[in-house]
Amino acid sequence: MPLYLYQVAYTPESLAAQIKKPQDRLEIVGTQISEAVGAKIVSGGYSYGEYDVSMIIEAPDEVAMSAVAIAISAGGAIKAAKTTPLLSGTQWVAALKKATTVSQAYKPAR
C-alpha cells in the first residue's frame, strides 16, 4: 500500500480544547481513518514549530488518502496541512531510470 507523510498544524482553538481534555489524537484518528477507508497510521509523533503532528499513513490509494486529508481539513481543528506521497526504494529507482527518457525528450526554455 502507498505511504504518505501527512503533517498538520492545529488551530489555537483545537489546542485549547486538547489542553482541557488531553488525549492521544493519533490513536483516536488512527482508528477513525482505518474504519472509514482502511488507512493506517504507521508511525507518528507530536512536535512544535510549523506543524504540530507528523504521521506516516498507509492508505489503499491516492483517493483514500485524499479523502482523509479533505475530511480532516474540513473538520476545522487544523489551520494547515501538508500531504507528501512517499516512494519505496524500488519506485525511486524506477523513477530514476525513467528520468533518463524524460531528460532526452525535455527541452528547457532558453
C-alpha positions, 0 to 999 in steps of 0.5 A: 500500500502507498505511504504518505507523510501527512503533517498538520498544524492545529488551530489555537482553538483545537489546542485549547480544547486538547489542553482541557481534555488531553488525549492521544489524537493519533490513536483516536484518528488512527482508528477513525481513518482505518474504519472509514477507508482502511488507512493506517497510521504507521508511525507518528509523533507530536512536535512544535514549530510549523506543524504540530503532528507528523504521521506516516499513513498507509492508505489503499490509494491516492483517493483514500488518502485524499479523502482523509486529508479533505475530511480532516481539513474540513473538520476545522481543528487544523489551520494547515496541512501538508500531504507528501506521497512517499516512494519505496526504494524500488519506485525511486529507482524506477523513477530514476531510470525513467528520468533518463527518457524524460531528460532526452525528450525535455527541452528547457526554455532558453 
